[in-house]
Amino acid sequence: MKHIGYYIFLIFFLIIFIPVVVLGGVGEGLKLPVIINRIPSFLNQPEDVKKVDSDIKVKVYDVKKGKIIELNLEDYVAGVVSAEMPVSFHIEALKAQAIAARTFVLANMISQGGSGCSKCKGADVCSDVHCQAWLSKEERLKLWAPEVALSNWNKIMEAVNSTKGLVITYNGQIAKHVKYHSTSGGKTEDSRYVFGYQEPYLVSVESPYEEEAPNYITTVVMTKQEFVRRIKQLSPSIKIDEKKLANQIKILDWTEGGRVNKIKIGDQEFTGIDIRWAMGLKSAAFSIKIDSKNVTFTVKGYGHGVGMSQWGANEMGKRGYTYNQIIKHYFKGVEIKNIDEVLKN
Ligand SMILES: [Zn+2]
């Protein structure tokens, strides 16, 4: 019993002196008011501090249900990761995907000054690829074989939880235009060729190791007749002679990322992106061969090619790169920060 005084002193010491030393800080003096100001920081936060992290609610226009639903930020991110990237991908790629998805939605959120989904008024994002593909947990679980569904979902949650609240920033602000795509085909694209705006972090970079991706190289073959039908659908006023096609198609200019920038067909000029959609190609990185019967497109990659290549990220993950290295490779000059830290600025 005679030790009681000793224990009381010890407890007193731990409560008062340790925080003084730890929180008082060098050079600020060991003044008690400093401690009081610092310890209960949640008590003296002004009420207009933006709600952060798990408090953030996302208004998602559920395309299948035809209505806006409200989700916690992290639940929304999990639904995007599960819909946008194969669960078989490396965990570091899934983490990078979670951070990209979280950044995209925050930059779009109306409550955070974003402009929301342009297809649905009042929604921050839609559940379609127009914004980011999203699936509810129930929908997602049903799409996997029952024996692997739960372990798959746990892997998605591991990627989301281990990067909770992390976003991509540029100059201390949430990166406005975080883009990603399936397969770059070896080199990503500068945003100005695809979206018409420039961002220092959306420049063309090498994307090695993608050769194993299913859409690294694809071919599309169509008859000359079909080619002409499609180009006339794109531009009804075009003058083109089906019998002399080889002399009437010329790629004029390539982008920095190796995609077709401008192409002359018949008497008109098109962008590579126009031709991609008109001919049903997986990307604008194509070459054309014309023989006596057919037009053959050889296409590299899948998607617009801007920002992070998902297959490239997977391959980097398999080679030992972390999510941090993957993101900083595809988005030049960015930092990864916690939302709390960014929104306070
Ligand atoms: Zn949308």
Residues whose N, C-alpha, C, O or C-beta is under 5 A from the ligand:
A	BS01	ZN	C117 S118 K119 V125 C126 H130 C131
